[in-house]
Amino acid sequence: MPENSLREVARIKARPDTIDDVRRLLSGLIEPTRQEPGCVKYELLQNRQDPTDFTFVEEWNGDSAFNNHFTTDHIQAALPQLAGIAAEEADIRTYSVIS
């Protein structure tokens, strides 16, 4: 694992009436993101107890790779759509691996 590797956990909350729309939109980000330079891992999870709760678990080869992720066409197209169907702003947290 590279020394500058970082992990991201991004939680997105759908409104109950938009669960399918949010799932479809977020699922469409998986393959293009996995093709981005510096993307090591990109997984989408859905909470079993609360289907409105979606979480991306990500691993990137450094800050620049993660920051560039937000400039890609697929993310730029998805963000305004997500704003219209999410219950709240995404909670994005950045972590360093300790061991």
N, C-alpha and C positions, 0 to 999 in steps of 0.2 A: 504494500500500500504506500503510495507516495506521501511524503511528509506533509504536503499542503492539502491533502485530501480532506474534504469536508462532507458532512452529512446534513441534509435538509429534511425537515418534517413539515409538510404543508397541509393544514387541515382546512377543508372547505365544507361549509354547512349549507345544505340545500333546504329550501322551503319544502314542506310536506307535499305540496302540489307540483313540485318541479324535480322530484327525485330522478325520474327517468331522463329528463332533459339534462340535468347535471351529470349523471352517469355517462350519457352519450357524449357530451362535450368533453369531459375529462378523459374518457377512454380514447377519444380521437387524438389526444396529445401524446399518448404513450409511444407509438412507433416513431413519429418524427423526432421526439425528444431523445429517444434511445440512439438515434443516428447523429446527434449533435457531438462535435468534438468535445472531449472532456467528460462526457456523461458515462459513468461507470455502472450505475444502477438507477432504475426509475420504475417504481412499482406503485400501483393504485390499489388502495384497500377501501373496503366499505364495512362499517361497523355492523356486526350481527344484531346487536340489541337496538341500535338506532340507525335505521337505513338512511337518514338524512346526513349522516356523518361520513365524509370521505376524507381519506388521508393519503397523500403522496409520501413515500419514503424514497429518498434520493441520495445518491453518492456522486460527487463531482471531483474532478482532478484540479481543485483549487477555486479560488474566488472568481477569477476571470471567466472560467468556463461557466460557473453558475450565473454570473452577471450577464454574460452573453446570451444565456438561455432566454432572458426576458426581452431580448431584441429580435428574436426569431419571428418569422412571419406567422407561424402557427400559434405562438403565445400571444403575439400582438392582436391576432384575430379573435382569440378566445377570451381575452380579458374583458372586453366590453360586453360580450354575450353573457359571460359568467356574472357580471355585475347585475344583469337584469334578472337572473334566476337564483342567485345565491341568497341565503337568509341574512348573511353578514359578510364583512370583509374577511378574506383568507387570513389565517393565522400561520405565518411562516417563521420557522425557527431554525437557526443555524447552529450546528454542533461540530466540535472537534473530537476526533477519536482519541481517547486516553489510552486504552489498551484493548 
